[in-house]
Amino acid sequence: MDSTNLYLKFAVFFAAVASVTIATGPGLFGATDMLDWFASWQRILFMGTCHQLPDRSYLISGIPMAVCSRCYGFYWGLLAGLPLVLMIPSRFHLRKPALLFLAAVVILITADVVITMAGLWQNTLTSRFITGMLLGSSIYIAIFFNR
């Protein structure tokens, strides 16, 4: 295994660890009410990448996380990506199937959003988390499966 590639894999992994920890957010770091949540550095840090709707976020100590459940799942998916990549033998690190998996996940998330907007299905925090986790892990796999 190329050492530069391994270093990059671990860099993404540790960035995901930091993201999961920070995204867990204000309730974990002492916020006690919605005003604390709104002013928290964790929420501000993620405001450019997540809609942060409180009703679409998990709560810790009654305070929403810094990101919605789908984004939280995305960061967990990046975190899960490294063990997945390391467990799969390199002869199976094929680019095309990895990109097809990523495309399938994007279609799944799009369908989840469209079907919810049409009123045919109501997604939940858990379904959003799972689709986010699938997206995070599929992106990690698509980046590092390059044969």
Residue pairs with C-beta under 8 A, 6 or more apart in sequence:
1 90
5 144
9 82
9 85
9 86
9 144
10 82
12 78
12 81
12 82
12 140
12 143
13 78
13 79
13 81
13 82
15 78
16 75
16 76
16 78
16 79
16 81
16 136
17 79
19 75
19 78
20 72
20 75
20 76
20 79
22 42
22 45
22 46
22 66
23 42
23 46
23 65
23 66
23 67
23 71
23 72
23 75
24 60
24 65
24 66
24 72
25 31
25 37
25 40
25 42
25 43
25 60
25 63
25 64
25 65
25 66
25 67
26 36
26 37
26 40
26 42
26 43
26 60
26 63
26 64
26 65
26 66
27 37
27 59
27 60
27 61
27 62
27 63
27 64
27 65
28 60
28 61
29 40
29 42
30 36
31 37
31 40
31 61
31 63
32 61
32 63
33 63
34 54
34 63
36 63
37 43
37 54
37 63
37 64
40 66
42 66
43 52
43 66
45 66
46 52
46 66
46 67
46 71
49 67
49 71
50 66
50 67
50 68
50 71
51 68
52 64
52 66
52 67
52 68
53 68
54 64
56 68
56 69
56 70
56 125
56 128
57 64
57 65
57 67
57 68
57 69
57 72
57 125
58 64
58 65
58 69
58 72
58 125
58 129
59 65
65 72
67 75
68 128
69 125
69 126
69 128
69 129
69 132
70 109
70 128
70 129
70 131
70 132
70 135
71 132
72 129
72 132
73 128
73 129
73 130
73 131
73 132
73 133
73 134
73 135
73 136
74 132
74 133
74 135
74 136
75 132
75 136
76 129
76 132
76 133
76 136
77 132
77 133
77 134
77 135
77 136
77 137
77 138
77 139
77 140
78 136
78 137
78 139
78 140
79 136
80 133
80 136
80 137
80 140
81 136
81 137
81 139
81 140
81 141
81 144
82 140
84 137
84 140
84 141
85 93
85 140
85 141
85 144
85 145
90 147
93 144
93 145
93 146
93 147
94 145
94 147
95 142
95 145
95 146
95 147
97 145
98 138
98 141
98 142
98 145
99 142
101 138
101 141
101 142
102 135
102 138
102 139
102 141
102 142
105 131
105 134
105 135
105 138
106 135
108 131
108 134
109 131
109 135
112 121
112 123
112 127
112 128
112 131
115 121
116 122
116 123
